Amino acid sequence: MSRVVRIVVMIALVMAPVTAQAMHPLITDDTGTQGPGGVLVESNVNYLKDNQFKSTAVPVAFTAGIGETMDAAVEIPYLWLYPSPATGDDENGFSDVLFKFKHRFYEREKKAGEHEQFELSLAYQVAFSQPMGREEKGLGAGTARWGARLISTTEWESVEINANIGYESSGKALRRGNFTFDHAVALSIAAKYERAKPWEPVVELAVIRIKETDVYSRIANALVGMIYEPSEHFYVDAGVRVGLNANSEDYGLLAGFGYKF
């Protein structure tokens, strides 16, 4: 699989931006959930340039609250590749469908009278990617994949810090019982400044370490963006992501919205 297709697939699963309460343009998730009966609908446009290859991803995601601390989500992405590294021609079509489940299992809230303490919560998320995109056109991974990540959210005054560590492996590796074959480990941290509401500046740093057949490589990028959230039911956003090493994309331009029912 070419480097561009690999980047698209890894971002779509390991660093997927569309998750419950992980507001685009961030790819770092937080521990927030929708609550009982809550439904969040999100979509965005992600333009990515890597040397002569360009791509546009438009995912649509639906997230539903299951009780107070759990969410289930499904994401359906559509890709345009111009050109596709797999065929050399412009290609477009649906990519692999992504299913996610998140559970917030720990919360420490700041008590009345505590001035120096911060709020902390922890969650885990599991994900499964079902092959749907045509591998021969470069639109999908061609195999089922699964992923998991540990999420922490820390809030102190007007700053929110989210940190993720995630692991992703292919379904073939699972069937062979070999967890070191064809896998990726992702680390990311993001900060959001909330004092300027409804405008919320965000910054992020993310690194993915990929193990292919006989090669290790790293993808590293940084992001700056802005989220406009006039109410708890609606937000729009924009961001710019830049690659920090030779394996990363040159840059990405991101914009999206979300609405909670």
PLY file of the C-alpha trace (Angstrom):
ply
format ascii 1.0
element vertex 261
property float x
property float y
property float z
element edge 260
property int vertex1
property int vertex2
end_header
0.00 0.00 0.00
1.41 3.40 -0.95
2.27 5.99 1.68
-0.71 8.22 0.78
-3.24 5.41 1.05
-1.60 4.29 4.30
-1.92 7.81 5.73
-5.61 8.00 4.78
-6.37 4.58 6.27
-4.44 5.24 9.50
-6.11 8.60 10.02
-9.50 7.04 9.30
-9.09 4.41 12.04
-6.37 5.17 14.56
-6.79 8.94 14.54
-10.35 9.28 13.39
-11.62 12.81 13.99
-15.31 11.97 14.08
-16.14 10.50 17.47
-18.47 11.35 20.29
-17.61 14.82 21.55
-14.13 14.76 19.97
-14.84 17.89 18.02
-13.35 18.17 14.57
-10.76 19.38 13.54
-9.11 17.47 16.40
-8.20 13.82 15.95
-7.67 13.48 19.71
-10.77 12.17 21.46
-12.05 13.29 24.83
-14.03 11.44 27.50
-17.34 13.22 26.88
-20.45 11.22 25.98
-23.83 12.17 24.58
-25.93 11.13 27.57
-29.10 8.98 27.56
-30.98 9.39 24.28
-28.55 11.96 22.86
-27.70 11.72 19.16
-24.85 13.63 17.51
-24.62 13.99 13.72
-21.30 15.18 12.29
-19.76 15.72 8.89
-16.65 17.43 7.63
-14.41 18.01 4.63
-10.74 17.05 4.97
-8.39 18.01 2.13
-4.93 16.41 2.27
-1.88 17.04 0.07
1.15 14.75 0.00
3.66 15.59 -2.74
1.85 15.04 -6.06
-1.04 13.17 -4.42
-4.15 14.93 -3.17
-7.24 13.54 -1.46
-10.53 14.77 -0.01
-12.38 12.79 2.65
-16.00 13.56 3.57
-17.16 11.34 6.45
-20.63 11.34 7.96
-20.90 10.05 11.54
-23.77 9.25 13.88
-23.15 8.89 17.63
-25.78 7.75 20.14
-25.63 7.88 23.91
-26.09 4.60 25.77
-26.75 5.53 29.36
-24.75 8.31 30.98
-21.21 7.09 30.33
-21.28 5.11 27.07
-21.53 5.95 23.37
-21.85 3.93 20.16
-20.95 5.46 16.79
-20.78 4.64 13.09
-18.83 6.59 10.48
-19.21 6.32 6.69
-16.46 8.12 4.74
-16.42 9.06 1.05
-13.03 9.60 -0.62
-11.76 11.42 -3.67
-8.17 10.56 -4.71
-6.48 12.63 -7.42
-4.71 10.66 -8.51
-5.00 7.34 -6.68
-1.54 5.91 -5.90
-2.99 2.46 -6.59
-4.15 3.14 -10.16
-2.57 6.43 -11.23
-6.03 7.72 -12.16
-8.51 9.89 -10.27
-10.75 7.69 -8.16
-13.65 8.24 -5.78
-16.02 6.13 -3.73
-16.92 4.98 -0.25
-14.09 3.97 2.07
-14.21 1.47 4.96
-17.06 1.83 7.48
-15.98 2.46 11.06
-17.85 1.35 14.22
-16.91 2.66 17.69
-17.83 2.16 21.32
-16.68 4.42 24.17
-17.02 4.05 27.92
-16.05 6.66 30.50
-15.06 4.66 33.58
-13.53 7.24 35.92
-14.41 10.82 36.92
-12.93 13.16 39.48
-14.87 16.41 39.76
-13.62 19.50 41.50
-15.34 19.91 44.86
-16.76 23.14 46.20
-14.05 25.24 47.80
-11.17 23.61 45.89
-9.25 26.28 44.00
-6.08 24.51 42.90
-7.59 21.14 41.98
-8.50 20.07 38.46
-11.15 17.78 37.02
-9.97 14.47 35.56
-11.80 11.72 33.69
-10.70 8.54 31.90
-12.32 6.48 29.15
-11.51 3.72 26.70
-12.68 3.34 23.14
-12.75 0.30 20.85
-13.23 0.48 17.10
-13.81 -1.92 14.23
-13.37 -1.09 10.55
-15.39 -3.12 8.06
-13.92 -3.31 4.51
-16.15 -1.44 2.09
-13.80 0.68 -0.04
-12.30 -0.95 -3.12
-8.70 -1.84 -2.29
-7.65 -2.10 -5.94
-8.59 1.59 -6.39
-6.86 2.69 -3.20
-10.12 3.51 -1.41
-9.89 0.96 1.40
-7.55 -1.24 3.42
-8.94 -4.48 1.98
-9.16 -6.17 5.38
-11.07 -5.84 8.62
-9.24 -3.80 11.23
-9.71 -3.14 14.93
-8.40 -0.49 17.27
-8.48 0.61 20.90
-7.42 3.71 22.74
-7.16 5.05 26.27
-8.42 8.61 26.70
-7.86 11.18 29.43
-9.45 14.61 29.83
-8.11 17.17 32.30
-9.88 20.48 32.91
-8.26 23.32 34.82
-9.93 26.72 34.81
-10.35 27.66 31.13
-8.01 25.03 29.65
-8.95 21.49 28.65
-6.18 18.97 27.91
-6.96 15.70 26.13
-4.43 12.90 25.69
-4.82 9.62 23.77
-2.76 6.47 23.33
-4.12 4.00 20.80
-3.32 0.67 19.15
-4.57 -0.58 15.79
-4.13 -3.96 14.12
-5.43 -5.73 11.05
-7.97 -8.53 11.22
-5.54 -10.89 9.47
-3.05 -10.41 12.29
-5.71 -11.33 14.83
-6.63 -14.53 13.03
-2.96 -15.53 12.96
-2.61 -14.72 16.67
0.25 -12.30 15.95
-0.26 -8.85 17.47
3.07 -7.49 16.19
2.29 -7.95 12.50
0.92 -4.94 10.63
0.02 -2.67 13.51
0.16 0.99 14.53
0.55 2.82 17.83
-0.79 6.39 18.02
-0.04 9.11 20.59
-1.73 12.50 20.57
-2.34 15.46 22.86
-4.62 18.44 22.32
-5.38 21.64 24.22
-8.54 23.73 24.04
-8.89 27.25 25.45
-12.51 27.81 26.49
-12.47 31.27 28.06
-13.15 32.94 24.71
-16.45 31.07 24.16
-18.18 30.62 21.80
-14.80 30.78 20.00
-12.42 28.05 21.20
-8.83 27.94 19.84
-7.31 24.44 19.70
-3.81 23.05 19.14
-2.71 19.44 18.73
0.35 17.22 18.28
0.02 13.62 17.04
2.44 10.80 16.20
1.71 7.36 14.70
4.29 4.54 14.66
3.47 2.01 11.93
4.78 -1.55 11.62
4.52 -2.90 8.12
5.93 -6.21 6.85
9.60 -5.45 7.55
9.60 -1.70 8.10
8.82 0.74 10.91
7.86 4.31 10.06
6.40 7.33 11.84
3.80 9.89 10.86
3.94 13.13 12.87
1.81 16.24 12.47
0.64 19.36 14.27
-2.64 21.23 14.05
-4.00 24.67 14.88
-7.70 25.40 14.60
-10.80 27.13 15.86
-14.16 25.80 17.05
-17.24 28.02 17.07
-19.82 26.59 19.48
-22.74 29.00 19.99
-24.76 26.38 21.90
-24.38 22.88 23.32
-26.31 21.56 20.31
-24.26 22.94 17.41
-20.69 23.72 16.38
-18.66 24.53 13.28
-14.89 24.37 12.99
-11.82 24.85 10.81
-8.18 23.88 11.12
-4.84 23.50 9.37
-2.66 20.43 9.92
0.99 20.26 8.80
3.33 17.29 8.56
6.43 17.31 10.74
8.49 14.62 9.00
9.04 13.06 5.59
6.43 10.31 6.11
3.65 12.77 6.89
1.39 14.64 4.51
2.49 18.12 3.40
-0.59 19.73 4.87
-4.31 19.25 5.45
-7.18 21.76 5.35
-10.12 20.79 7.57
-13.64 22.12 8.10
-16.76 20.58 9.62
-19.87 20.85 11.73
-21.86 18.86 14.29
-25.44 18.97 15.55
-26.79 17.24 18.66
-30.44 16.26 18.92
0 1
1 2
2 3
3 4
4 5
5 6
6 7
7 8
8 9
9 10
10 11
11 12
12 13
13 14
14 15
15 16
16 17
17 18
18 19
19 20
20 21
21 22
22 23
23 24
24 25
25 26
26 27
27 28
28 29
29 30
30 31
31 32
32 33
33 34
34 35
35 36
36 37
37 38
38 39
39 40
40 41
41 42
42 43
43 44
44 45
45 46
46 47
47 48
48 49
49 50
50 51
51 52
52 53
53 54
54 55
55 56
56 57
57 58
58 59
59 60
60 61
61 62
62 63
63 64
64 65
65 66
66 67
67 68
68 69
69 70
70 71
71 72
72 73
73 74
74 75
75 76
76 77
77 78
78 79
79 80
80 81
81 82
82 83
83 84
84 85
85 86
86 87
87 88
88 89
89 90
90 91
91 92
92 93
93 94
94 95
95 96
96 97
97 98
98 99
99 100
100 101
101 102
102 103
103 104
104 105
105 106
106 107
107 108
108 109
109 110
110 111
111 112
112 113
113 114
114 115
115 116
116 117
117 118
118 119
119 120
120 121
121 122
122 123
123 124
124 125
125 126
126 127
127 128
128 129
129 130
130 131
131 132
132 133
133 134
134 135
135 136
136 137
137 138
138 139
139 140
140 141
141 142
142 143
143 144
144 145
145 146
146 147
147 148
148 149
149 150
150 151
151 152
152 153
153 154
154 155
155 156
156 157
157 158
158 159
159 160
160 161
161 162
162 163
163 164
164 165
165 166
166 167
167 168
168 169
169 170
170 171
171 172
172 173
173 174
174 175
175 176
176 177
177 178
178 179
179 180
180 181
181 182
182 183
183 184
184 185
185 186
186 187
187 188
188 189
189 190
190 191
191 192
192 193
193 194
194 195
195 196
196 197
197 198
198 199
199 200
200 201
201 202
202 203
203 204
204 205
205 206
206 207
207 208
208 209
209 210
210 211
211 212
212 213
213 214
214 215
215 216
216 217
217 218
218 219
219 220
220 221
221 222
222 223
223 224
224 225
225 226
226 227
227 228
228 229
229 230
230 231
231 232
232 233
233 234
234 235
235 236
236 237
237 238
238 239
239 240
240 241
241 242
242 243
243 244
244 245
245 246
246 247
247 248
248 249
249 250
250 251
251 252
252 253
253 254
254 255
255 256
256 257
257 258
258 259
259 260
